[in-house]
Amino acid sequence: MLITHDTRCALDTVVDLVNTAPEDAAAPDGLQDVALLADFVRNHEISDVGVLSEFDLSAVRKIRGRFTAVFSAPDPRTAAGLINDLVAAAGTTPRLTDHDGYDWHVHYFAPGASVADHLAADCGMALAFFVVAGEEERLRRCEAPDCRRAFVDLSRNRSRRYCDSRTCGNRLHVAAYRARRKEAAG
């Protein structure tokens, strides 16, 4: 599956957005206030965003919840319905643009759109490409028992199981190794 630069950026953005949600009631919200939303927008180089407000923060949190549902969708039809709703509500308006040193690419949000509509349109379309290509199973949650972070499996053979092999994957592999050694010694 060919993934263009702008699609890859949108995928990274939607994964990071979903992963800002608290995993449980005790965990902090990664978008706790407008300043954290502004950091998120800046870190992901989201273009054409004006001054952010509490209204934007509330709208982005709602969109985040809807994207979270896509990563948990039990089948392609459900994922497609969720994505269709996101993209339609955003008032998607495809247009070609070249800005900030990037070659021609497509933006799906309307000029002057809110940051939530911008995310819904561009990130929604990036996820739509996966459903259209029959690759929705690449939209995953980490399989580590103590982690439910979202990720997109871009491995050739669709075998990635953990959000980060250096943390979650390595921790589980070390635990399994220690259990085997203990059993062998014991």
Secondary structure, DSSP 8 states (H G I E B T S, - for coil): ----HHHHHHHHHHHHHHTTS-SSTTS--TT-SHHHHHHHHHHTT--S-----HHHHHHHHHHHHHHHHHHT-SSHHHHHHHHHHHHHHTT---EEE--TT--SEEE-S-TT--HHHHHHHHHHHHHHHHHHTT-GGGEEE--STT---EEE---TTS---SS-IIIIIHHHHHHHHHHHHHHHH-
